[in-house]
Amino acid sequence: MAGITTSLSVAVLPGDGIGREVMAACLALLAAAEAVSGGPALALTPHPAGAQYYLESGDALPAATVAACRNADAILFGAMGWPDVRFPDGTEIIPQLDLRMEFDLYAGVRPIRWFPGLPRILADERARGIDFVLVREQTEGLFYARGRGQVIEDRESCDTMRITRAGTARASAFAFGLAERRRARRGSARVTCIDKANVFTSMAFFRKVFDEVAAAYPEIAADHAYVDAMALTMVKKPWALDVMVTENMFGDILSDLAAGLVGGMGMAPSADIGDRHALFQPAHGTAPDIAGQGKANPCAMFLSAAMMLDWLAERHAAPELEVRARLIEAAIAVTLSSGTTPMEVGGDADCAAMTRATIAALPAAIRTIA
């Protein structure tokens, strides 16, 4: 890439409910981290979308917002949807799925990591070492049936799972590439294919394609697990897991279980990554039960922003952004280990208190990554 990157554009979609609250907190942290770390500036521009905007305008995802996302270097997303706001056909407003398909964001990346200072959900001391990533293929699988399902004469209904060679191969290759990068700090790497190949032809095909991709990465261990067995493993010994790749619906379910292992959805970041575009968002929803009360845990939003910085750093050859990502993670670690605990996990720190503490921890955090 010619020249030095001095500024990158980020389309900001706060959305609904606590999405707006955690996004405001995240933008404050990003500005503070940028001031401390230097490097390329982020031009953060908000755009409307979501259930509340649908009530105001009749449009849940305006064309102008889609165009802004397409032209931006990255998309930073809060949370969207509201139980009582639906389209005329009764379906929920889920613009994140529309963006996923619009930009072919096939790799859903869900890192799960335990931070000192959080309650340990599992009593085993080894639970302190939980650090794995779930890669969810998210353009096909059972979600392919969205908008295509059939109800036949009010007697039965049918949704179709679609597994393609191309979709499985690129998600599997993404998982192996991620394992290669993690190996640099872990010393070893393993990718596990999660399927139900003993029952479904589509899942046996998923495993077959995975094995073909695995053959191109002989230096990385590869194995398999049925999805039900993996659900048990994630509870019994999650510290033994590294990188996993699975079908869309299986990944959707297992990622929520995974978040429960480290304190809840407020500690679960995610990224939706394609070949040219990427969207970063906390894995939680809009949480109508606490929206507007300031109780949301912003850490998942903070960690999602760190994932965005890592992706931008690699894409634009800007190592300063990788440093900024580590700075945000370290500031969260300093905050949690110092006794500031989110309300979500039984502490008394609300969204504002977590944000203030994390920003205040930046000077100490930068010394830990130097």
Summary of the structure (lengths in Angstrom):
residues: 370
radius of gyration: 20.2
end to end distance: 26.7
largest distance: 66.2
contacts: 1307
relative contact order: 0.16
helix: 47%
strand: 20%
